[in-house]
Amino acid sequence: MTIDEMRGNVEPGNEGDASRTAPHPEPVADRDAEVKSLIDRLQRLQAEFENYRKRMVRDVATQVERAADQEILGFLPLHDLLDRALSTYAADADAALLAAGVEQIRGLFDHVLEKKGVSRIAAAGKRFDPSRHEAIASMASEQESGIILEELSPGYTRGDRILQPSRVTVSRGPESAAKEAP
């Protein structure tokens, strides 16, 4: 048995007839054309993907800018009212009018924060929670240990996220209990 017979290239009984071998694989030129076609297609897909990626980066950047613009638009009326209150005070030098204007601005500011889902963290008189409060100081007091005595700076949340923790003074408990502790 010849190598061609083992490979199945020659039909049994026609071992010596080279013209009766199995069909030859497709010509090399056809394979080269197919490879070039596939490479071209791959390069086009790669270019399309790169264009898509760049377009998405641009679109995300545009969306971020538009969101920032919307946030700024919410605060512009506050700025305008503050300007108006200050110019009124400069013209009249009436502290009562300035105070009333600032109170209106504060109310509008609270409304804007409420619309954005921002709320203030309750602190004074509450138990210290390190996930919501930041202890700036501690002092002995008649309150039990771990109770917030004073809010030095308010904290804010938006939904379940802490935007800024409350900065507080925390009780260490009565002074006598602190001295007796080992």
LINKA-V585627 format. One record per backbone hydrogen bond with DSSP energy under -1.0 kcal/mol. CO is the residue of the C=O (numbers start at 0). NH is the residue of the N-H. E is the energy in kcal/mol with one decimal. If there is no record, write none. Layout:
co	nh	e
CO	NH	E
CO	NH	E
This chain:
co	nh	e
1	5	-2.0
2	6	-2.0
3	8	-2.8
8	21	-1.9
10	13	-2.0
13	16	-1.0
15	17	-1.1
16	19	-1.3
17	20	-1.1
26	30	-1.6
27	31	-2.6
28	32	-2.2
29	33	-2.1
30	34	-2.6
31	35	-2.6
32	36	-2.3
33	37	-2.6
34	38	-2.6
35	39	-2.5
36	40	-2.4
37	41	-2.5
38	42	-2.6
39	43	-2.3
40	44	-2.5
41	45	-2.4
42	46	-2.4
43	47	-2.8
44	48	-2.6
45	49	-2.4
46	50	-2.4
47	51	-2.4
48	52	-2.8
49	53	-2.3
50	54	-2.4
51	55	-2.5
52	56	-2.2
53	57	-2.2
54	58	-2.6
55	59	-2.6
56	60	-2.2
57	61	-2.3
58	62	-2.4
59	63	-2.5
60	64	-2.2
61	65	-2.4
62	66	-2.3
63	67	-2.3
64	68	-2.5
65	69	-2.2
66	70	-2.0
67	71	-2.4
68	72	-2.5
69	73	-1.3
71	74	-1.2
71	75	-1.3
74	78	-1.8
75	79	-2.6
76	80	-2.4
77	81	-2.3
78	82	-2.4
79	83	-2.4
80	84	-2.7
81	85	-2.5
82	86	-2.5
83	87	-2.3
84	88	-2.2
85	89	-2.4
86	90	-1.8
87	91	-2.6
88	92	-3.2
93	97	-1.9
94	98	-2.6
95	99	-2.3
96	100	-2.4
97	101	-2.6
98	102	-2.2
99	103	-1.9
100	104	-2.1
101	105	-2.6
102	106	-2.2
103	107	-2.4
104	108	-2.8
105	109	-2.5
106	110	-1.9
107	111	-2.4
108	112	-2.5
109	113	-2.4
110	114	-2.4
111	115	-1.5
112	117	-2.8
113	116	-1.4
118	156	-2.8
122	125	-2.6
125	147	-3.1
128	131	-2.2
128	132	-2.8
131	165	-2.1
133	167	-2.7
136	169	-2.5
138	171	-2.6
143	146	-1.4
145	127	-3.5
146	170	-2.9
147	124	-2.6
149	168	-2.4
152	166	-2.5
154	120	-2.6
155	162	-2.3
155	163	-1.9
156	118	-2.4
157	160	-1.8
160	157	-2.4
163	155	-2.2
165	133	-3.8
166	151	-2.7
166	152	-1.7
167	135	-3.2
167	136	-1.3
168	148	-2.8
168	149	-1.3
169	138	-2.1
170	145	-2.6
172	140	-2.1
173	177	-1.7
174	178	-1.8
175	179	-1.7
176	180	-1.2
